[in-house]
Amino acid sequence: MKMLSPQQVAEITGLPYSKALLLIKNMNHLQINNRYYVSETTLRAFLNPDTPMLIKED
């Protein structure tokens, strides 16, 4: 299982770093201190949902 950082998620999705981090925080993620990681399989499942979703910034 490959773990992805927000920078890698940003490169894969084409989103800015801040939006990639927001996505990761809304997924099942791993947090070590102030660093966030998400598995590649979790990212794929999250980006292909069965129903539409809305993510809001606070």
Z-matrix of the N, CA and C atoms (Angstrom, degrees):
N
C 1 1.445
C 2 1.528 1 108.07
N 3 1.298 2 115.44 1 128.71
C 4 1.455 3 121.09 2 -179.67
C 5 1.525 4 109.35 3 -97.24
N 6 1.326 5 116.81 4 129.57
C 7 1.453 6 122.11 5 177.25
C 8 1.523 7 108.86 6 -97.09
N 9 1.332 8 115.44 7 136.11
C 10 1.460 9 121.84 8 -176.58
C 11 1.521 10 111.02 9 -112.54
N 12 1.317 11 115.82 10 140.38
C 13 1.463 12 122.12 11 175.39
C 14 1.528 13 108.97 12 -88.44
N 15 1.324 14 118.23 13 168.60
C 16 1.471 15 119.73 14 176.69
C 17 1.532 16 112.29 15 -58.31
N 18 1.318 17 117.43 16 -35.58
C 19 1.461 18 120.17 17 178.72
C 20 1.525 19 111.00 18 -63.69
N 21 1.321 20 116.90 19 -42.74
C 22 1.461 21 120.79 20 178.96
C 23 1.531 22 111.07 21 -67.09
N 24 1.339 23 116.98 22 -39.17
C 25 1.466 24 120.80 23 177.03
C 26 1.525 25 109.55 24 -63.43
N 27 1.325 26 117.04 25 -39.84
C 28 1.465 27 121.24 26 177.97
C 29 1.523 28 110.59 27 -62.11
N 30 1.316 29 117.84 28 -41.85
C 31 1.463 30 121.43 29 179.55
C 32 1.528 31 111.18 30 -66.46
N 33 1.331 32 117.37 31 -40.49
C 34 1.464 33 122.04 32 -178.44
C 35 1.529 34 110.80 33 -68.13
N 36 1.329 35 116.62 34 -44.55
C 37 1.462 36 121.04 35 -174.15
C 38 1.526 37 113.93 36 -88.93
N 39 1.327 38 117.25 37 -20.97
C 40 1.460 39 120.44 38 -176.24
C 41 1.520 40 112.58 39 82.90
N 42 1.317 41 116.58 40 8.53
C 43 1.465 42 121.42 41 178.79
C 44 1.524 43 110.38 42 -85.72
N 45 1.331 44 118.08 43 158.10
C 46 1.460 45 119.79 44 172.49
C 47 1.536 46 109.88 45 -66.68
N 48 1.320 47 116.03 46 159.36
C 49 1.459 48 121.86 47 -177.49
C 50 1.528 49 111.69 48 -54.23
N 51 1.323 50 118.07 49 -44.27
C 52 1.470 51 121.20 50 -176.72
C 53 1.530 52 111.68 51 -62.83
N 54 1.323 53 117.24 52 -38.39
C 55 1.471 54 120.75 53 178.49
C 56 1.527 55 110.68 54 -72.04
N 57 1.334 56 117.53 55 -36.73
C 58 1.461 57 121.23 56 177.04
C 59 1.528 58 109.93 57 -63.51
N 60 1.316 59 117.28 58 -40.94
C 61 1.459 60 121.08 59 177.46
C 62 1.525 61 110.66 60 -64.16
N 63 1.318 62 117.11 61 -40.89
C 64 1.461 63 121.39 62 177.05
C 65 1.530 64 110.71 63 -60.91
N 66 1.321 65 117.51 64 -42.27
C 67 1.462 66 120.88 65 176.43
C 68 1.520 67 111.20 66 -59.38
N 69 1.326 68 115.85 67 -48.31
C 70 1.471 69 120.26 68 -178.72
C 71 1.524 70 110.83 69 -59.43
N 72 1.312 71 117.02 70 -42.14
C 73 1.466 72 120.61 71 -179.02
C 74 1.523 73 112.09 72 -65.59
N 75 1.334 74 118.05 73 -20.78
C 76 1.456 75 122.10 74 178.76
C 77 1.521 76 113.06 75 -95.14
N 78 1.318 77 116.72 76 2.88
C 79 1.465 78 122.35 77 178.34
C 80 1.522 79 109.50 78 -109.21
N 81 1.311 80 114.92 79 175.57
C 82 1.459 81 121.35 80 171.01
C 83 1.525 82 106.06 81 -73.88
N 84 1.333 83 117.29 82 103.73
C 85 1.454 84 121.52 83 -171.85
C 86 1.525 85 111.94 84 -124.85
N 87 1.312 86 115.10 85 169.77
C 88 1.450 87 123.52 86 175.73
C 89 1.519 88 107.27 87 -112.25
N 90 1.342 89 116.57 88 128.37
C 91 1.464 90 120.63 89 178.96
C 92 1.513 91 108.82 90 -118.62
N 93 1.319 92 116.69 91 125.23
C 94 1.459 93 123.03 92 175.36
C 95 1.518 94 106.14 93 -121.37
N 96 1.338 95 115.44 94 108.89
C 97 1.465 96 122.30 95 -172.38
C 98 1.523 97 108.51 96 55.43
N 99 1.324 98 119.30 97 -117.69
C 100 1.470 99 119.98 98 -179.34
C 101 1.530 100 111.69 99 -106.66
N 102 1.325 101 117.30 100 22.21
C 103 1.467 102 122.03 101 178.23
C 104 1.519 103 109.65 102 -109.93
N 105 1.319 104 115.26 103 138.95
C 106 1.454 105 121.72 104 -177.24
C 107 1.520 106 109.98 105 -118.00
N 108 1.339 107 115.49 106 141.66
C 109 1.454 108 122.08 107 178.65
C 110 1.524 109 109.06 108 -139.15
N 111 1.315 110 115.78 109 150.34
C 112 1.459 111 121.52 110 176.70
C 113 1.529 112 106.97 111 -138.20
N 114 1.318 113 116.00 112 145.75
C 115 1.462 114 118.49 113 178.49
C 116 1.524 115 109.71 114 -74.93
N 117 1.311 116 114.72 115 153.82
C 118 1.461 117 120.59 116 -179.90
C 119 1.535 118 111.02 117 -62.58
N 120 1.328 119 117.34 118 -37.22
C 121 1.466 120 120.81 119 179.39
C 122 1.523 121 111.30 120 -68.24
N 123 1.326 122 117.21 121 -38.17
C 124 1.467 123 120.81 122 177.41
C 125 1.523 124 110.53 123 -64.87
N 126 1.325 125 116.55 124 -41.55
C 127 1.465 126 120.29 125 178.64
C 128 1.520 127 110.56 126 -62.30
N 129 1.315 128 117.58 127 -45.08
C 130 1.467 129 120.92 128 179.79
C 131 1.529 130 111.19 129 -61.10
N 132 1.335 131 116.69 130 -44.46
C 133 1.465 132 120.58 131 179.52
C 134 1.530 133 110.75 132 -64.63
N 135 1.322 134 116.83 133 -39.60
C 136 1.458 135 121.33 134 -178.80
C 137 1.527 136 111.21 135 -66.83
N 138 1.321 137 117.04 136 -36.65
C 139 1.462 138 121.01 137 -177.85
C 140 1.523 139 113.42 138 -80.58
N 141 1.333 140 116.79 139 -7.20
C 142 1.469 141 121.67 140 178.64
C 143 1.527 142 110.41 141 -126.49
N 144 1.346 143 117.13 142 62.38
C 145 1.469 144 119.82 143 -176.78
C 146 1.532 145 111.92 144 -74.74
N 147 1.333 146 114.88 145 159.03
C 148 1.460 147 120.68 146 176.34
C 149 1.524 148 111.57 147 -75.14
N 150 1.330 149 115.81 148 -30.06
C 151 1.464 150 120.94 149 -179.81
C 152 1.529 151 108.92 150 -128.10
N 153 1.324 152 118.25 151 154.12
C 154 1.458 153 121.16 152 178.28
C 155 1.530 154 110.89 153 -63.38
N 156 1.322 155 115.84 154 151.50
C 157 1.462 156 120.11 155 177.65
C 158 1.517 157 109.88 156 -136.15
N 159 1.313 158 115.50 157 156.23
C 160 1.460 159 122.36 158 177.95
C 161 1.515 160 107.90 159 -123.18
N 162 1.326 161 116.56 160 125.98
C 163 1.452 162 121.82 161 177.19
C 164 1.509 163 107.03 162 -113.29
N 165 1.329 164 116.57 163 125.15
C 166 1.456 165 121.30 164 -179.19
C 167 1.525 166 110.05 165 -110.01
N 168 1.324 167 115.42 166 141.71
C 169 1.456 168 121.24 167 173.85
C 170 1.520 169 107.83 168 -82.20
N 171 1.310 170 115.67 169 141.00
C 172 1.474 171 119.43 170 177.35
C 173 1.498 172 111.59 171 -88.90
